[in-house]
Amino acid sequence: MKFNYKLHRLCGASYGTPAATGSTVLSSSSKGSNIVFTSDGNSLLSPVGNRIQVIDLLHHSCKTLPFEARSNIRRIALCPRDNRILIVIDVNNYALMVNFHRGVVLHRFKFKKPVREIKFSPDGSKFAVSAGKHVQGEIYFSSILFSIFHEMSSLHFTFLFFVFELLKKLRTVWLTPGVRREFAPMVLHKTYTGLVGDVTTMDWSSDSSVLLAGGKDCQARVWTVDTVKDYQPWMFIGHKKPVVGVHFEDRDRITDRNQFFAGSGNTGSTLAGKLVARLYTISEDGVIVTRECRQEEEEKNGVDGKNPGFENLATNAVDFFSGGSKITPSTSALNKNDKYADQAHAIVNARWGNTSRHYFNDNSSTKTVVSTAYSSEHSLLVVGFSTGLFGLYELPSVSNIHTLSLSHSTIGTVCINPSADWLAFGCPKTQQLLVWEWRSETYILKQSGHAYGMRCVAYSPDGIVVATGGEDGTVKLWNSQSGFCYVTLPKSHTAAVTAVEFANPTVVLSASLDGTVRAHDLHRYRNFKTYTSEIPCQFLSMAVDKSGEIVCAGSNEPFRVCVWSVQTGKLTDVLTGHMGPITGLAFHPVRGTLASASWDGSVKVWDLYKRDGNSAPETFENGADVVCVAFRPDGNQVCSGTIRGLLRFWNVEDGSLICEIDGQKDIKGGRKINDRMTADNNASSRYFTSIAYSADGTCLLAGGNSKYVCIYEISQQILLKKFQISFNRSLDGVLDEVST
């Protein structure tokens, strides 16, 4: 038997970040994490808890990256240049730098302040992080700096060393090699300040030279990434609610249009000159403001005694010592069309002005803007609202292309693929992930998990389909090969589903606390039979015999087992004798024998075909409440698990106890947030709630309300392997010690 098991993929959710326990969760965490398209637009990265799902939209497959974060993931960012670097930040501000192609963690670090947003520059050389009220620009490729040092003389090196020492007094700078093996692979480039409230959104210009950010103070601010001579940052005001989206328009589209205008009429601008930049700011109350930057025509050379050549040399010196890579060309080399090397120099001494203001909401008190995404190359804006609506708009005219209702919950995140054909939406409350093609108005992907958690699971006989039952009363069917949910059976249960079983590859049965057992047809995906008892009760367990003709369900109160015929739906028998709720049922693999486990501390074996009024079931006393039971594949042995952590193995023929395994120390988990004692002294959850034999019957797989799953060798009564399911510290009971 093999024991080198590794996680293949997550099944049960494609998107969602539940609320963290015991961590400092920001108010924006209710929006959930963001989702990201790869540079080719064919795959989508979706965080699920502390792991990341990679969904291939072309081949309709899904895989889970092998690493996991310390806690629930808040933000991810993928390098747009080659998709090689992935940055993952959790709710406790711990970050991972990952090689996306290999799934290997390259570096772990922690941000000192809460991170609400992270975004790579379009050229992939930098990424910006919102740290409270500040924006930090970091570089992880610093080989350019070292090549400069290598090519310079000793005199220049001494001068540069003095300059960098001076810069260290102004801001923190780390220099590390970018190509060689590094101790700290990132360099803090610069910290940008000026916003009063926390930064909520950011965007880069198309040439990665200008950074734009908006915050909770209802303002936005523009900085140049590198220090540019004579530039003063601009502050944009005019919103009454926090800014949730800021976006730059692509510089090439502005240059191609070559727009000139003198402000008049209802444009709201009094600027004149050449248009060099345009941006959009969007607030929670559904207001979008278009702002333009215009450069006035410069006078001829020599006016006012200024020498353009000297000005270019001064600008080049500032760019060189501040880390800028762009060199301003000389006057003789300047063209009229490519006067500025980058957008950062183009907005120097230029003026910004508001040109238009539009409103998305008819009633801003009931519908607020939660998330935005913008494709600068195609001028398409996607807006997600708190009511589950989304709108697709064309900018700068803000003409509505589509408005569609996707969900009844908030759309926490939106994303556009590079070709602007597919729109991705994430709803954290309902764990919905949707990909929509707006041109054909069709869904590419539509996935949703259980609203209130998963309670039971079962494999189909052929191993292709996985059926799950949730606290929300739904039964979902998942393809085990692709990991996708392909159907949600009609919501017929009005309470939590406690058990699911396959009668055959085309019929699945579900038991619920609403007192019904329902049979579902997997061809038509409908409920064709409903099994009920003459006395209202809540069913806790269920079992189906090998032929698929008989289904049994154990109830909470009264303490009995109901037996039905699957075909006719008739209640054929009622098994009584237990003095507590029936928590587990299992059919003999060969004969028509049923084993029932109860809180009264006994396991009873019933012969359903030979039973008459005088026959009594065989009883195995365990001395403690029994919570699970299972037959060995050959049917000669039955195992029962008690709340004392004991696994007892019984001989079915003579009813003798073969052996027992004490698993209290093995199943012992971490300390929960409400526990008043340490995990070593807490015996409340040290027992197995689910057990299963291996195919050859030599090993037993056991799990419970713990982070561990154990594999035991039965004949030797030893623990062969113990797996930890998750290291997510946002889950209760993962840590052995809880910080108070």
HUTARA-V672524 format. One record per backbone hydrogen bond with DSSP energy under -1.0 kcal/mol. NH is the residue of the N-H (numbers start at 1). CO is the residue of the C=O. If there is no record, write none. Layout:
nh & co
NH & CO
NH & CO
This chain:
nh & co
5 & 3
16 & 47
25 & 23
29 & 26
30 & 27
31 & 28
32 & 29
36 & 45
38 & 43
41 & 38
44 & 55
45 & 36
46 & 53
48 & 51
49 & 16
51 & 48
53 & 46
54 & 63
55 & 44
56 & 61
57 & 42
61 & 56
63 & 54
64 & 8
65 & 52
69 & 50
73 & 49
74 & 89
75 & 89
77 & 87
79 & 85
83 & 79
86 & 98
87 & 77
88 & 96
89 & 75
90 & 94
91 & 72
93 & 90
95 & 109
96 & 88
97 & 107
98 & 86
99 & 104
100 & 84
103 & 99
104 & 99
106 & 97
107 & 97
109 & 95
111 & 93
119 & 128
121 & 126
124 & 121
127 & 138
128 & 119
129 & 136
130 & 117
131 & 134
132 & 114
134 & 131
135 & 192
136 & 129
137 & 190
138 & 127
139 & 187
146 & 142
147 & 143
148 & 144
149 & 145
150 & 146
151 & 147
157 & 153
158 & 154
159 & 155
160 & 156
161 & 157
162 & 158
163 & 159
164 & 160
165 & 161
166 & 162
167 & 163
168 & 164
171 & 167
187 & 139
189 & 137
190 & 137
192 & 135
199 & 132
200 & 214
201 & 214
203 & 212
205 & 210
208 & 205
211 & 223
212 & 203
213 & 221
214 & 201
215 & 219
216 & 198
218 & 215
220 & 236
221 & 213
222 & 234
223 & 211
225 & 209
231 & 228
236 & 220
243 & 215
244 & 282
245 & 282
247 & 280
249 & 278
254 & 250
255 & 251
256 & 252
257 & 253
258 & 254
263 & 271
267 & 264
274 & 295
275 & 259
276 & 293
277 & 293
279 & 291
280 & 247
281 & 289
282 & 245
283 & 287
284 & 242
286 & 283
288 & 358
289 & 281
290 & 356
291 & 279
292 & 353
293 & 277
294 & 351
295 & 274
303 & 300
305 & 302
306 & 303
311 & 307
312 & 308
313 & 309
314 & 310
315 & 311
316 & 312
317 & 313
318 & 314
319 & 315
320 & 316
321 & 317
322 & 318
324 & 319
346 & 342
347 & 343
350 & 347
351 & 294
353 & 292
355 & 290
356 & 290
358 & 288
360 & 286
366 & 363
367 & 363
369 & 284
370 & 384
371 & 384
373 & 382
375 & 380
379 & 375
380 & 375
381 & 393
382 & 373
383 & 391
384 & 371
385 & 389
386 & 368
388 & 385
390 & 404
391 & 383
392 & 402
393 & 381
394 & 399
395 & 379
398 & 394
399 & 394
401 & 392
402 & 392
404 & 390
406 & 388
407 & 388
411 & 385
412 & 410
412 & 426
413 & 426
415 & 424
417 & 422
420 & 417
423 & 436
424 & 415
425 & 434
426 & 413
427 & 432
432 & 427
433 & 447
434 & 425
435 & 445
436 & 423
437 & 442
438 & 421
441 & 437
442 & 437
444 & 435
445 & 435
447 & 433
455 & 469
456 & 469
458 & 467
460 & 465
463 & 460
466 & 478
467 & 458
468 & 476
469 & 456
470 & 474
471 & 453
473 & 470
476 & 468
477 & 487
478 & 466
479 & 484
480 & 464
483 & 479
486 & 477
487 & 477
489 & 475
492 & 490
497 & 470
498 & 511
499 & 511
501 & 509
503 & 507
504 & 507
507 & 504
508 & 520
509 & 501
510 & 518
511 & 499
512 & 516
513 & 496
515 & 512
517 & 531
518 & 510
519 & 529
520 & 508
521 & 526
522 & 506
525 & 521
528 & 519
529 & 519
531 & 517
539 & 512
540 & 554
541 & 554
543 & 552
545 & 550
548 & 545
551 & 564
552 & 543
553 & 562
554 & 541
555 & 560
556 & 538
560 & 558
561 & 575
562 & 553
563 & 573
564 & 551
565 & 570
566 & 549
569 & 565
572 & 563
573 & 563
575 & 561
582 & 555
583 & 597
584 & 597
586 & 595
588 & 593
593 & 591
594 & 606
595 & 586
596 & 604
597 & 584
598 & 602
599 & 581
601 & 598
603 & 620
604 & 596
605 & 618
606 & 594
608 & 592
618 & 605
620 & 603
622 & 601
626 & 598
627 & 641
628 & 641
630 & 639
632 & 637
635 & 632
638 & 650
639 & 630
640 & 648
641 & 628
642 & 646
643 & 625
645 & 642
647 & 661
648 & 640
649 & 659
650 & 638
651 & 656
652 & 636
655 & 651
658 & 649
659 & 649
661 & 647
663 & 645
667 & 663
670 & 733
671 & 735
675 & 672
687 & 685
689 & 703
690 & 703
692 & 701
694 & 699
700 & 712
701 & 692
702 & 710
703 & 690
706 & 704
709 & 723
710 & 702
711 & 721
712 & 700
713 & 718
714 & 698
717 & 713
718 & 713
720 & 711
721 & 711
723 & 709
725 & 707
729 & 70
731 & 728
734 & 731
